[in-house]
Amino acid sequence: MSDSLLWYTTRGAGAVTLILLSCVVVLGILSALRVRSANWPRFLSTGLHRNLALMTLVFLSLHIVTAVVDPFTHLGWAAALIPFSSYYRTLWLGLGVISFELLLAIVITSLVRGFLGHRAWRAIHWLTYAAWPVGALHGLGTGTDSWSAWMLAITGACIAGVAVAAVMRLTADSADQLASERATFRAAVDRREVR
């Protein structure tokens, strides 16, 4: 594999990872807010969220592997796994490693969610709110195209999408969104028990 092909693959996989991870975060927030419509039921958001998360891991793995084997950077596996251990753009690469490790914790705990329980899984899943901006900062600081117009447009769109979803999450009514459905269900159960 030529050095330039590795370099282009690393750059492209990094950009695609940012886009996919941003979509995963937005869909996760929309799922938590229970956003749905007649044309887009909630289970589609949940399934799409899960599948995009898996696709994000594929592109993130491609990004990491091609960066490690690229002879231009001479990173080595330690730099890809131990934060701030690289001589090459130490801070920015370290942020990328931290983001990767946070995402890895989220994935592993999602796979064993049944053993952890919902509360523990959810607490760990909140790491996404740290992993996404740290990963975005990694891209801005490390990427060779970070300040080119096309990459700024991609990064800006990703930031805007996540920001809008985060504002929706922060301003959402904190009341129980399922209160009326629960009350109806309890009333039906109570009527059935009386008979």
PEVENKA-V775755 format. One record per pair of residues at least 6 apart in sequence whose C-alpha atoms are under 8 Angstrom apart, sorted by the first residue. I is the first residue (numbers start at 1). J is the second residue. D is the distance in Angstrom with one decimal. If there is no record, write none. Layout:
BEGIN
I_J_D, I_J_D
END
This chain:
BEGIN
3_70_6.4, 3_71_6.9, 3_72_7.5, 6_66_5.7, 6_67_7.3, 6_69_8.0, 6_70_5.9, 7_66_7.5, 7_67_7.4, 7_70_6.9, 9_62_7.8, 9_63_7.1, 9_66_6.8, 10_62_7.2, 10_63_4.7, 10_64_7.4, 10_66_5.5, 10_67_5.7, 11_63_7.4, 11_143_7.1, 11_144_7.7, 11_145_8.0, 12_63_7.9, 13_59_5.4, 13_60_6.7, 13_62_6.4, 13_63_5.0, 14_59_7.3, 14_60_6.8, 14_63_5.6, 14_139_7.4, 15_151_7.7, 15_154_8.0, 16_56_8.0, 16_59_6.9, 17_56_5.5, 17_57_7.9, 17_59_5.6, 17_60_5.7, 18_135_7.6, 18_136_6.9, 18_155_7.7, 18_158_7.5, 19_154_7.5, 19_158_6.3, 20_52_6.5, 20_53_7.4, 20_55_7.5, 20_56_5.5, 21_52_7.8, 21_53_6.9, 21_56_6.0, 21_132_7.1, 22_132_7.3, 22_158_5.7, 22_159_7.8, 22_161_7.4, 22_162_6.3, 23_49_7.9, 23_52_7.6, 23_158_7.9, 23_162_8.0, 24_49_5.4, 24_50_7.9, 24_52_6.1, 24_53_5.9, 25_128_7.3, 25_132_7.7, 25_162_6.8, 26_161_6.9, 26_162_5.6, 26_165_5.8, 26_166_8.0, 27_45_6.3, 27_46_7.6, 27_48_7.9, 27_49_5.7, 28_46_7.6, 28_49_6.4, 29_165_6.3, 29_166_7.2, 29_169_6.7, 30_45_7.8, 30_165_7.1, 31_42_6.9, 31_45_6.3, 31_46_6.4, 33_169_6.8, 33_172_7.6, 34_42_6.8, 35_42_6.8, 36_42_5.2, 64_80_7.0, 67_73_7.4, 67_75_7.3, 68_74_6.8, 68_75_5.2, 68_76_5.3, 68_77_6.4, 68_80_7.1, 69_75_7.6, 69_76_7.3, 73_88_7.0, 75_86_6.6, 75_88_7.3, 78_85_7.1, 78_86_7.8, 79_85_5.3, 79_86_4.8, 79_93_7.9, 79_94_7.9, 80_97_6.0, 81_97_6.2, 82_94_7.6, 82_97_6.8, 83_93_7.5, 83_94_4.3, 83_95_7.0, 83_97_5.4, 83_98_6.2, 84_90_5.2, 84_91_6.0, 84_93_6.8, 84_94_4.2, 84_95_7.7, 85_94_7.2, 86_93_7.2, 86_94_7.5, 89_142_6.7, 92_137_7.3, 92_138_4.9, 92_139_7.8, 92_141_5.3, 92_142_5.5, 93_138_6.3, 93_142_6.6, 94_138_7.9, 95_134_5.9, 95_135_6.7, 95_137_7.3, 95_138_5.4, 96_134_6.9, 96_135_5.4, 96_138_5.0, 96_139_7.7, 98_131_7.5, 98_134_7.5, 99_130_7.6, 99_131_4.5, 99_132_7.0, 99_134_5.7, 99_135_5.2, 100_131_7.4, 100_135_7.7, 102_127_6.4, 102_128_7.3, 102_130_7.9, 102_131_5.7, 103_127_7.6, 103_128_6.9, 103_131_6.4, 105_124_7.6, 106_124_6.4, 106_125_5.6, 106_127_7.1, 106_128_7.4, 109_116_7.5, 109_121_6.3, 109_124_7.5, 110_121_6.8, 113_121_6.0, 136_155_7.7, 139_146_6.7, 140_146_5.1, 140_147_7.5, 145_151_6.4, 146_152_6.4
END
